[in-house]
Amino acid sequence: MNGYPTGTNAATGLPWSPATDGLRNLAGRLDHDGRVTLWATTSTISGNGDTGAEPNQLVAIRDTLKSSDATAAAQETFVTLRSAGFGEVLRGNSFTPDRDADDHDHDHH
């Protein structure tokens, strides 16, 4: 990432470059097609020693609620909706239901 040192921080033993470590601030919606849409901000880790303070992302994923097929679930992937830049961090997200009467399937993000 531009602006970050390269290599490993000798004090923490971690690479300077931030990496995704988990998800925070999940919001979700049950869609009319039986799928669930989830939004979250990523949690990060790096060698800077201030876990969670590095640039992160707002991500989304859709899942079929009734599915119990682990093979199909393993094919699902997150979509990055926004990435924070150097010196910036995304804090949370919120969901406001769409009140558009023409939007019957709620498939857009």
Beta strands, then each sheet from edge to edge (+ up, - down):
strand 1: 19-30
strand 2: 35-45
strand 3: 57-64
strand 4: 79-83
sheet 1: 1+ 2- 3+ 4-
end
